[in-house]
């Protein structure tokens, strides 16, 4: 435990129609052994009993601050919450998730000891059947104490860390000084865009390998919804990430990573009804994949990544309309790792 001055931590919780889990979520923060907490819950235009539950909790617990706004999505709610925060550090908590006991104190200790602007931490997964498992990331959590932000981005590209912005603690002044907001208008992969931007500006990231967070997977998770608009917003997010990376000189690992993500959203697109817009988007995704592969086709290491050893991408796309490309790509994604 910290023995000197204890920094305040602001926990931002966006809540939209979260009546089922919101009390459990907030209580997981209140039960922490770390007491200097500011819990900011942003009711994002809920139509169920979320606001009623929150107002009740606000009366019982002085550290719980409830704000209500029109529904604009999780990114806008996070931005709003951060603008209301006063703590030295900021944590983000989704309304159906929870912190594990004594996690906040561990994160603050780690940040203070290492003078870190961000702290990356491990987490566990709660599945719909009630079982607890490891995080949905291909490889083990990085076995390092600190790194630069650019090195942390490479850990993401190598799939040691996932695109979960709630799996980091942030120095609030660092966020304020950067003026980097959560991107609005993106229904999928908005965390990926945010992390690609902010980590490139971060000089020091510290790491906590102990799971601090319980990530709940539900049947109706936002991350599992697919529509043409969702896939289109994900494509725009990936295109912007690729632009940012290339402007700084992207690695081969990044190109392999971004192609994998393009293929992922391609599989989502297959479930969308046929339309001219779908055909146009499918063409755009194909073009990005083929351009990236062509750019690296003569590099001796590019096709050494297991992703490319499994199936040549040109082959995958030739199967479109004649075979079940969805199953082929899913198999490729399952087998690939780098």
C-alpha positions as CSV (number, residue, x, y, z in Angstrom):
1,X,0.0,0.0,0.0
2,X,1.0,3.6,-0.6
3,X,2.1,5.2,2.7
4,X,2.6,8.8,1.7
5,X,0.0,11.1,-0.1
6,X,-2.6,9.0,-1.8
7,X,-3.5,10.2,-5.3
8,X,-7.2,10.4,-6.2
9,X,-8.4,8.0,-8.9
10,X,-11.4,8.8,-11.1
11,X,-13.3,5.8,-12.4
12,X,-15.4,6.5,-15.5
13,X,-18.3,4.2,-16.1
14,X,-20.5,4.8,-19.2
15,X,-23.9,3.2,-18.7
16,X,-26.6,2.5,-21.3
17,X,-29.5,0.2,-20.4
18,X,-27.3,-1.4,-17.9
19,X,-29.8,-2.3,-15.2
20,X,-28.7,-5.9,-15.0
21,X,-25.1,-5.4,-14.0
22,X,-24.6,-1.7,-13.1
23,X,-25.0,-2.1,-9.3
24,X,-22.5,-5.0,-9.3
25,X,-20.2,-3.0,-11.4
26,X,-20.2,0.1,-9.1
27,X,-19.9,-2.0,-6.0
28,X,-16.8,-3.6,-7.3
29,X,-15.2,-0.2,-7.2
30,X,-16.6,0.7,-3.8
31,X,-15.3,-2.5,-2.3
32,X,-11.7,-1.7,-3.3
33,X,-9.2,-1.3,-0.4
34,X,-8.2,1.9,-2.1
35,X,-10.4,4.7,-0.8
36,X,-9.5,7.9,-2.5
37,X,-11.9,7.3,-5.4
38,X,-14.2,9.4,-7.5
39,X,-16.7,7.2,-9.3
40,X,-18.2,9.0,-12.3
41,X,-21.1,7.2,-13.9
42,X,-22.4,8.6,-17.2
43,X,-26.0,7.5,-17.9
44,X,-26.0,7.6,-21.7
45,X,-29.8,8.1,-22.3
46,X,-30.9,4.8,-20.8
47,X,-34.5,3.8,-21.2
48,X,-34.6,1.1,-18.5
49,X,-34.1,1.4,-14.7
50,X,-30.4,2.2,-14.9
51,X,-30.8,5.9,-13.8
52,X,-33.0,4.9,-10.9
53,X,-30.5,2.4,-9.7
54,X,-27.7,4.9,-10.0
55,X,-29.5,7.7,-8.2
56,X,-30.2,5.3,-5.3
57,X,-26.5,4.5,-5.2
58,X,-25.5,8.1,-5.3
59,X,-27.6,8.8,-2.2
60,X,-25.9,5.9,-0.3
61,X,-22.3,6.5,-1.4
62,X,-20.8,10.0,-1.5
63,X,-18.1,9.0,-3.9
64,X,-20.6,8.0,-6.6
65,X,-21.3,10.9,-9.0
66,X,-24.1,10.4,-11.6
67,X,-24.4,12.4,-14.8
68,X,-27.2,12.0,-17.4
69,X,-26.9,12.9,-21.0
70,X,-28.6,12.1,-24.4
71,X,-27.5,8.8,-25.9
72,X,-24.4,9.4,-28.1
73,X,-22.6,6.1,-27.6
74,X,-19.8,4.9,-25.4
75,X,-17.0,7.1,-26.8
76,X,-19.0,10.3,-26.2
77,X,-19.9,9.1,-22.7
78,X,-16.2,8.3,-21.9
79,X,-15.1,11.8,-23.2
80,X,-17.8,13.4,-21.0
81,X,-16.7,11.4,-18.0
82,X,-13.1,12.3,-18.4
83,X,-14.0,16.0,-18.7
84,X,-15.7,15.8,-15.3
85,X,-12.8,13.9,-13.6
86,X,-10.5,15.5,-11.0
87,X,-8.3,12.5,-10.0
88,X,-4.6,12.2,-10.8
89,X,-5.4,8.9,-12.6
90,X,-8.3,7.8,-14.7
91,X,-9.7,4.3,-15.1
92,X,-12.4,3.2,-17.5
93,X,-14.9,0.5,-16.5
94,X,-17.6,-0.9,-18.7
95,X,-21.0,-1.2,-17.0
96,X,-21.3,-5.0,-17.2
97,X,-17.7,-5.6,-16.0
98,X,-16.0,-5.4,-12.6
99,X,-12.7,-4.8,-10.8
100,X,-11.1,-7.6,-9.0
101,X,-10.3,-7.0,-5.3
102,X,-7.4,-4.7,-4.3
103,X,-6.7,-3.9,-8.0
104,X,-6.8,-0.1,-7.9
105,X,-4.1,0.1,-5.1
106,X,-1.9,-2.2,-7.1
107,X,-2.3,0.0,-10.3
108,X,-1.6,3.2,-8.4
109,X,1.5,1.8,-6.7
110,X,2.8,0.6,-10.1
111,X,2.2,4.0,-11.7
112,X,3.8,5.9,-8.9
113,X,6.8,3.6,-8.6
114,X,7.6,3.7,-12.3
115,X,6.5,7.3,-13.0
116,X,4.3,5.9,-15.8
117,X,1.8,7.9,-17.9
118,X,-0.1,4.6,-18.6
119,X,-0.4,1.3,-16.8
120,X,-1.3,-1.8,-18.9
121,X,-2.9,-4.6,-16.8
122,X,-4.0,-8.1,-17.2
123,X,-7.6,-9.3,-16.9
124,X,-9.8,-12.4,-16.8
125,X,-12.9,-13.2,-18.8
126,X,-16.4,-14.2,-17.5
127,X,-18.3,-16.2,-20.0
128,X,-22.1,-16.4,-20.4
129,X,-22.2,-19.9,-18.7
130,X,-20.6,-18.4,-15.6
131,X,-17.1,-19.9,-16.1
132,X,-14.0,-17.8,-15.7
133,X,-11.2,-18.0,-18.3
134,X,-8.2,-16.2,-19.6
135,X,-8.3,-13.0,-21.6
136,X,-9.2,-13.4,-25.4
137,X,-5.7,-12.6,-26.5
138,X,-3.4,-15.0,-28.5
139,X,-0.2,-14.8,-26.4
140,X,0.8,-14.3,-22.8
141,X,0.9,-10.9,-21.1
142,X,4.2,-9.1,-21.7
143,X,6.9,-10.1,-19.2
144,X,8.3,-6.6,-18.7
145,X,8.0,-3.9,-16.0
146,X,8.0,-0.9,-18.3
147,X,8.3,0.1,-21.9
148,X,7.8,3.1,-24.2
149,X,4.4,3.6,-25.8
150,X,5.7,2.6,-29.2
151,X,7.0,-0.7,-27.7
152,X,3.6,-1.2,-26.1
153,X,1.9,-0.8,-29.6
154,X,4.2,-3.5,-30.9
155,X,3.0,-5.8,-28.1
156,X,-0.5,-5.2,-29.4
157,X,0.5,-6.0,-32.9
158,X,2.2,-9.2,-31.7
159,X,-1.1,-10.0,-29.8
160,X,0.3,-10.0,-26.3
161,X,-2.1,-7.1,-25.5
162,X,-5.6,-6.6,-26.9
163,X,-7.4,-3.5,-28.1
164,X,-9.2,-2.8,-24.7
165,X,-8.8,0.8,-23.6
166,X,-10.3,-0.2,-20.2
167,X,-7.2,-2.4,-19.7
168,X,-5.1,0.7,-19.0
169,X,-4.9,3.2,-16.3
170,X,-4.1,6.8,-17.5
171,X,-2.5,9.8,-16.0
172,X,-5.3,12.3,-16.3
173,X,-3.0,15.3,-17.0
174,X,-1.4,13.3,-19.8
175,X,-4.8,12.8,-21.4
176,X,-5.7,16.5,-21.0
177,X,-2.4,17.7,-22.4
178,X,-2.7,15.5,-25.5
179,X,-6.2,16.6,-26.4
180,X,-6.8,13.1,-27.7
181,X,-10.5,12.2,-27.4
182,X,-12.3,8.9,-27.9
183,X,-13.3,8.9,-31.6
184,X,-17.0,9.3,-32.1
185,X,-19.0,7.8,-35.0
186,X,-17.2,4.5,-34.8
187,X,-19.3,1.5,-33.7
188,X,-16.4,-1.0,-33.7
189,X,-12.6,-0.8,-33.2
190,X,-12.8,2.7,-31.7
191,X,-10.6,1.5,-28.9
192,X,-8.0,0.4,-31.5
193,X,-7.9,3.9,-33.0
194,X,-7.7,5.6,-29.6
195,X,-4.9,3.3,-28.3
196,X,-2.9,3.7,-31.6
197,X,-3.0,7.4,-31.2
198,X,-2.3,7.8,-27.5
199,X,0.4,5.1,-27.1
200,X,2.5,6.8,-29.8
201,X,2.6,9.9,-27.5
202,X,3.4,8.0,-24.3
203,X,6.9,7.9,-23.0
204,X,6.5,5.3,-20.3
205,X,4.0,2.4,-19.9
206,X,4.1,0.2,-16.8
207,X,2.7,-3.3,-16.7
208,X,0.8,-5.4,-14.1
209,X,0.6,-9.1,-15.0
210,X,-1.9,-9.9,-12.2
211,X,-5.5,-9.8,-13.5
212,X,-7.2,-6.7,-12.2
213,X,-10.4,-6.7,-14.2
214,X,-13.2,-9.1,-15.0
215,X,-14.4,-8.7,-18.6
216,X,-17.9,-10.1,-19.0
217,X,-18.9,-11.6,-22.4
218,X,-22.7,-11.5,-22.9
219,X,-24.9,-12.7,-25.6
220,X,-25.7,-9.2,-26.6
221,X,-22.3,-7.6,-26.3
222,X,-21.8,-4.4,-28.2
223,X,-18.6,-5.8,-29.6
224,X,-20.6,-8.7,-31.3
225,X,-23.2,-6.6,-33.2
226,X,-22.7,-6.5,-36.9
227,X,-24.4,-4.3,-39.5
228,X,-23.1,-2.6,-42.7
229,X,-22.7,0.6,-40.8
230,X,-20.7,-1.1,-38.1
231,X,-18.4,-2.8,-40.6
232,X,-18.0,0.5,-42.5
233,X,-17.0,2.4,-39.3
234,X,-14.5,-0.4,-38.5
235,X,-13.0,-0.1,-41.9
236,X,-12.6,3.7,-41.5
237,X,-11.0,3.1,-38.1
238,X,-8.5,0.6,-39.6
239,X,-7.8,2.9,-42.5
240,X,-6.9,5.7,-40.1
241,X,-4.8,3.5,-38.0
242,X,-2.9,2.4,-41.1
243,X,-2.4,6.0,-42.2
244,X,-1.0,6.9,-38.8
245,X,1.3,3.9,-38.7
246,X,2.6,4.5,-42.2
247,X,3.3,8.2,-41.5
248,X,5.7,7.1,-38.8
249,X,7.2,4.2,-40.8
250,X,5.2,1.0,-40.0
251,X,6.8,-2.4,-39.3
252,X,6.2,-5.6,-41.1
253,X,4.5,-6.8,-37.9
254,X,2.1,-4.0,-38.2
255,X,1.2,-4.8,-41.8
256,X,0.6,-8.4,-40.9
257,X,-1.6,-7.2,-37.9
258,X,-3.7,-4.8,-40.0
259,X,-4.4,-7.3,-42.7
260,X,-5.6,-9.8,-40.1
261,X,-8.0,-7.1,-38.8
262,X,-9.2,-6.3,-42.3
263,X,-10.0,-10.0,-42.8
264,X,-11.8,-10.0,-39.5
265,X,-14.2,-7.2,-40.5
266,X,-14.5,-8.9,-43.9
267,X,-16.0,-11.9,-42.1
268,X,-18.5,-9.6,-40.4
269,X,-19.5,-8.1,-43.7
270,X,-20.5,-11.5,-45.1
271,X,-23.5,-11.5,-42.7
272,X,-24.8,-8.2,-44.0
273,X,-27.7,-8.2,-46.6
274,X,-26.6,-7.8,-50.2
275,X,-26.5,-4.2,-51.5
276,X,-24.5,-1.8,-53.6
277,X,-23.0,-0.4,-50.5
278,X,-21.9,-3.8,-49.3
279,X,-20.3,-4.6,-52.7
280,X,-18.4,-1.2,-52.6
281,X,-17.2,-1.9,-49.0
282,X,-16.1,-5.4,-49.9
283,X,-14.1,-4.0,-52.8
284,X,-12.5,-1.4,-50.5
285,X,-11.4,-4.1,-47.9
286,X,-10.0,-6.3,-50.6
287,X,-8.1,-3.4,-52.1
288,X,-6.5,-2.6,-48.7
289,X,-5.5,-6.2,-48.1
290,X,-4.0,-6.7,-51.5
291,X,-2.1,-3.4,-51.4
292,X,-0.6,-4.3,-48.1
293,X,0.3,-7.8,-49.2
294,X,1.8,-6.5,-52.5
295,X,3.9,-3.9,-50.6
296,X,5.5,-6.7,-48.6
297,X,5.5,-9.5,-51.1
298,X,9.2,-9.3,-51.8
299,X,10.3,-8.9,-48.2
300,X,11.9,-12.1,-47.1
301,X,10.2,-12.2,-43.7
302,X,6.6,-11.0,-44.5
303,X,5.2,-14.4,-45.5
304,X,7.1,-16.2,-42.7
305,X,4.4,-15.1,-40.3
306,X,2.1,-18.1,-39.7
307,X,-0.9,-16.0,-40.9
308,X,0.5,-16.0,-44.4
309,X,2.0,-19.5,-44.3
310,X,-1.5,-20.9,-43.6
311,X,-3.4,-19.4,-46.6
312,X,-2.3,-16.9,-49.3
313,X,-4.8,-14.1,-49.1
314,X,-5.3,-14.0,-52.9
315,X,-6.5,-17.6,-52.6
316,X,-9.0,-16.6,-49.8
317,X,-10.5,-13.9,-51.9
318,X,-10.8,-16.0,-55.0
319,X,-13.1,-18.3,-53.0
320,X,-15.6,-15.4,-52.6
321,X,-19.0,-16.2,-54.2
322,X,-18.0,-19.8,-55.0
323,X,-17.1,-21.2,-51.6
324,X,-17.8,-20.3,-48.0
325,X,-15.1,-17.6,-47.5
326,X,-16.4,-17.0,-44.0
327,X,-15.3,-20.5,-42.8
328,X,-12.0,-20.3,-44.7
329,X,-11.1,-16.9,-43.1
330,X,-12.2,-18.0,-39.6
331,X,-10.0,-21.0,-39.9
332,X,-7.1,-18.8,-41.0
333,X,-7.7,-16.4,-38.1
334,X,-7.8,-19.3,-35.7
335,X,-4.5,-20.8,-36.9
336,X,-2.6,-17.6,-37.4
337,X,-0.3,-16.1,-34.8
338,X,2.7,-13.8,-34.9
